[in-house]
């Protein structure tokens, strides 16, 4: 069971990193006016929410596994 939790933690950690990178690129594209403001705001807001959710999952799982 512990192995499955570690795999869960590792996969969600990767998802968090990918989401953070996506957020970075969305903000960059928006700042460069490559994508329009309305669409970029919605995408950035959605990506930020997903990022917060993933961060919470990773933090909670890390605490349960005592990986501090």
N, C-alpha and C positions, 0 to 999 in steps of 0.2 A: 504493500500500500504506500509506503514511504517513497518508493521509486516512482510510482505514478504521480505523486504530488510534486516531486522534483521536476519531472518532465512537464507537468502542468505549469509550474513556476517558470521554467526555462522558455516554454513556448509563449507564455503571456509576456515575459520580459522582452522577447523578440518582437512581439506585436506592439508593445509599448514603444520600443525604439523606432519601429517602422512608422507608427502613427505620429511620433514626434517629428520625424523627418518629413512626413507628408505635410504636417502643419507648417514647418519651416518653408517648404516650397510653395505652399499656398500663399503664405504671407509675402514671400518674395515676388511671386507672380502678381499679386495684388498691388504691391508697392511699385512695381515696374509698369503697372497698368496694362499688363498683358491679358488679364481677365477683368471683366467689368466688376465694378464695386458691389452691386447688388448680389450677384452670384457668389462673388468671393466672400462676402460677409457671411452668407448662409453656410458655405462650405467650411469656412474657418470656425464658425460657431459649432457646427456639427462635429468637426474633427477635434475641437477643443473638448467637447463633452465626452467623446469617445476616449480621448487621452486621459481625462480625469477618471473615467470608469476603469480603464486598464491600469492606471497608476494605483488605484485603490485595491484592485484585485491582486496586483503584484505585491503591494505593501502587506496586505493581510496574509497572503500565502507565505511570504518571507517570514513574517512574525510567527506563524504557526509551525514553520519548519525550523525556527531558531537559527536563521542564516545571517543574523545581524553581524 
